[in-house]
Amino acid sequence: MDPAEVIVDAIRRIPSGPGLFNHYESYESAREDADAPKLRRHNLGLYLRSFIERPSADLWIAEAPSRYGARWSGVPFTHQGKLKEMGEMLGMRDAFAVPTRNPESSASRTSAAIWKILPKPVPLLWNVVMLHPFKVKSGQIRNAETTREHHDICRDSLTLVLDTFKPRRIIAIGDVSAKALGRMGVSVTRVAHPGRNRHHEFWADMKKLGIGCGLVDDGNIG
């Protein structure tokens, strides 16, 4: 089994539970076909393989997937409509699959803020928790905060990623990811999380690290 497959399989085996949905193993029948989890695993494997033979890259890591992006596409911080562009940025020979017939219509504001300053070569984008944390509000599925228990059950798969790719620098996006990695004894550089209209702080923090220096912050996140 190649390293990417080992990581994908480790994530697939993490059980769903109250408030946590493993979209690499399960699917939402009202919006997806039964092969959607397999296609997401395929996409995540392709994504990881694109980094394996490259020099050590930066790792940008946040809390968890949102209901707008990786929950449907399988690729961190990548809305299904951005899969083709991500593949081109990674120089991939094989195309990503389209797992879902009816994903959310647009990317999250967090992903949009990250994409606006994505450098080349692309950093390895990841989450402390690779499953989707959710809550149901007024009959609708919404994003939810992760818990220490969520971090603990995803710890082994995160360790696999760190050991496999040995990132030269780890940028923790927000307090949750910084604290989770700190509990693992991993040294990180923390930046502001761009959610809840803090994208200006995020961009400013990244500019201090030499990332996104060409960005003109006109207030437009899209």
KOLKE-146440 format. One line per field, with one value per residue (C-alpha): x, z, y. Coordinates in pm, 1 decimal, decimal comma, padded with zeros to 6 digits. Each point is the difference from the previous one (the first is absolute). Layout:
N
c1: [X_...]
c3: [Z_...]
c2: [Y_...]
//
This chain:
222
c1: [00000,0_00147,5_00027,7_-00296,4_-00219,3_00108,4_-00109,3_-00329,2_-00078,9_00077,9_-00246,9_-00262,3_00015,2_-00074,3_-00356,5_-00275,6_-00169,3_-00225,5_00073,0_00272,6_-00051,6_00261,2_-00065,4_00283,9_-00202,6_-00363,1_-00227,4_-00320,3_-00246,8_-00219,7_00286,9_00257,3_00036,4_00138,2_00339,8_00060,5_00221,6_00212,8_00043,8_00097,2_00260,8_00124,4_00032,0_00177,6_00243,5_00080,1_00045,6_00241,9_00200,0_00063,4_00207,6_00187,9_00278,3_00032,0_00246,6_-00133,6_-00286,9_-00162,3_-00302,2_-00297,2_-00231,3_-00334,7_-00270,5_-00231,5_-00179,9_-00301,8_-00328,4_00100,9_00326,9_00178,1_-00321,1_-00103,1_00324,7_00226,8_00283,2_00079,6_-00118,1_-00113,2_-00357,5_-00109,1_-00008,5_00369,6_00125,3_00115,3_00191,5_00160,5_00109,9_00160,5_00178,6_00139,3_00107,7_-00198,6_-00019,2_-00320,0_-00317,0_-00193,5_-00337,9_-00326,8_-00148,7_-00323,2_-00281,6_-00134,5_00269,8_-00028,4_-00001,3_00308,7_00315,9_00017,9_00135,5_00291,7_00095,0_-00047,9_00240,8_00256,7_-00030,9_00054,3_00360,0_00088,0_00362,1_00173,4_00110,1_-00322,4_00040,2_-00147,6_-00342,3_-00135,9_-00222,4_00051,8_-00332,7_-00057,7_-00362,1_-00287,0_-00117,4_-00366,0_-00314,3_-00360,6_-00169,3_-00355,7_00018,3_00318,7_00351,6_00244,5_00368,9_00090,5_00307,8_00220,8_00067,7_00305,9_-00151,7_-00014,8_00365,2_00099,2_-00167,7_00162,5_00343,6_00147,4_-00089,9_00145,9_00320,6_00019,6_-00019,8_00271,4_00229,2_-00056,3_00045,1_00228,4_-00113,0_00271,3_-00237,4_-00341,3_-00240,2_-00291,3_-00304,3_-00178,6_00022,2_-00166,3_00257,8_00289,0_-00108,5_-00069,3_00347,2_00151,8_-00147,9_00180,2_00328,9_00011,4_00146,7_-00214,0_-00034,3_-00349,5_-00193,9_-00351,2_-00285,8_-00171,2_-00350,9_-00251,1_00131,5_00355,6_00146,2_00178,9_00186,1_00076,6_00143,9_00203,3_00143,3_00088,3_00169,5_00227,4_00107,0_00068,8_-00322,9_-00250,7_00216,3_-00140,6_-00357,4_-00177,7_-00251,5_-00299,1_-00242,7_-00121,4_00038,9_-00121,2]
c3: [00000,0_-00098,6_00264,1_-00135,4_00009,8_00357,5_00108,0_-00190,2_00144,3_00352,4_-00044,5_-00151,5_00310,6_00244,6_00120,0_-00041,2_00325,9_00160,8_-00175,4_-00222,4_-00353,4_-00191,5_-00359,9_-00118,8_00112,6_-00004,3_-00218,2_00013,2_-00216,3_-00071,9_-00169,1_-00095,0_-00169,2_00187,2_-00169,8_00137,5_00292,5_-00236,0_-00231,5_00292,2_00106,7_-00359,1_00000,9_00334,4_-00116,9_-00320,0_00200,8_00245,2_-00273,4_-00166,7_00307,5_00058,0_-00254,8_00051,5_00229,2_00348,8_-00014,0_00250,3_00179,1_00057,2_00250,6_00139,6_00212,6_-00219,5_-00337,1_-00054,1_-00160,0_-00306,6_-00109,3_00092,6_00141,5_-00364,2_-00201,4_00234,2_-00048,4_00287,5_-00049,7_-00352,5_-00114,2_-00259,3_-00260,4_00069,9_-00049,8_-00358,1_00099,3_00296,3_-00225,6_-00239,3_00283,9_00122,1_-00351,6_00023,5_-00298,6_00116,0_00055,6_00322,4_-00001,4_00061,6_00300,4_00058,7_-00231,6_00232,3_00216,5_00168,4_-00266,8_00112,0_00204,7_00364,4_00084,1_00173,1_-00314,8_-00213,7_00222,2_-00020,3_-00376,6_-00049,2_00121,6_-00100,5_-00116,4_-00251,9_00077,4_00185,4_00371,1_00140,6_00129,4_00282,8_00308,8_00353,6_-00036,9_-00352,1_00066,1_-00013,6_00339,8_-00022,3_00183,2_-00114,2_00026,1_-00121,7_-00189,0_-00182,7_00038,1_00115,9_00086,0_00363,4_00215,4_00060,2_00342,2_00169,7_-00064,8_-00373,3_00007,4_00183,1_-00243,2_-00295,3_00160,3_-00154,0_-00355,1_00060,3_00131,5_-00321,0_-00205,0_00203,8_-00015,5_-00372,1_-00126,5_00266,1_-00073,3_00017,1_00171,3_00158,5_-00005,8_00237,3_-00114,8_00318,3_00367,0_-00025,1_-00233,7_00181,0_00336,5_-00140,0_-00153,1_00315,3_00199,1_-00241,3_00065,3_-00352,2_-00051,9_-00215,1_-00109,9_00086,6_-00215,9_00037,1_-00132,3_-00290,6_00105,2_00155,2_-00208,2_00132,0_-00346,9_00022,0_00310,3_-00171,5_-00306,3_00217,0_00202,4_-00316,6_-00151,0_00305,6_-00103,0_-00356,7_-00140,2_-00203,9_-00008,6_-00339,2_00125,4_-00003,0_00283,2_-00156,8_00242,3_-00260,1_00117,4_-00323,1]
c2: [00000,0_00337,0_00275,8_00195,4_-00308,6_-00071,8_00348,7_-00015,0_-00341,5_00120,8_00285,9_-00229,7_-00219,3_00282,4_-00060,2_00253,6_00090,0_00258,4_00327,2_-00147,7_-00134,5_-00201,1_00101,2_-00225,5_-00302,1_00116,0_00210,4_00203,0_-00191,7_00301,8_00183,5_-00263,3_-00335,2_-00299,3_00032,9_00352,4_-00114,5_-00210,2_00299,2_00222,7_-00256,2_-00006,5_00379,5_00012,3_-00267,5_00192,6_00317,5_-00161,2_-00174,7_00334,9_00096,3_-00324,9_00046,2_00374,0_00174,0_00054,5_00248,3_00229,6_-00144,1_00229,2_-00163,0_00110,2_-00157,1_-00209,0_-00017,3_00220,3_-00097,0_00203,2_-00159,0_-00321,8_-00146,9_-00045,7_00009,4_-00198,2_00252,5_00239,6_00358,3_-00078,0_00052,0_-00254,7_00277,6_00069,4_-00356,5_00057,4_00312,9_-00176,1_-00285,5_00247,2_00180,8_-00331,7_-00101,7_-00322,1_-00233,7_-00169,8_00199,2_00015,7_-00172,3_00186,3_-00183,0_00190,2_00099,0_00269,4_00162,7_00337,4_00269,8_00190,9_-00032,8_00101,4_00342,8_-00171,5_-00190,0_00310,7_00194,1_-00280,0_-00038,2_00371,4_-00031,6_-00357,4_00005,2_-00222,1_-00260,3_-00068,2_-00081,0_-00317,7_00103,0_-00211,8_-00009,9_-00126,5_-00181,2_-00131,0_-00098,8_00248,3_00129,7_00096,6_00099,9_00012,5_00338,1_00059,7_-00326,3_00101,9_-00141,1_00265,1_00006,2_-00055,5_00042,8_-00301,5_-00150,5_-00147,6_-00342,8_00077,4_00105,8_-00316,9_-00240,6_00178,4_00025,2_-00316,0_00103,4_00346,9_-00157,0_-00205,2_00319,9_00173,2_-00303,6_-00055,7_00354,7_00149,9_00357,1_00263,3_00243,0_-00052,1_00291,9_-00054,1_00193,0_00102,0_-00092,1_-00340,7_-00150,3_00171,2_-00142,4_-00346,7_-00020,6_00144,9_-00287,1_-00232,4_00176,8_00143,7_00346,8_00230,6_00359,2_00119,5_00246,0_00139,2_-00210,4_00179,9_-00106,1_00239,7_00290,0_-00026,1_-00046,1_00336,5_-00120,6_-00329,7_00169,9_00239,6_-00289,2_-00190,2_00304,1_00008,7_-00351,4_00113,4_-00146,6_00197,9_00310,3_00095,2_-00001,4_00332,6_-00024,4_00172,2_-00161,1_-00247,0_-00358,0_-00160,5]
//
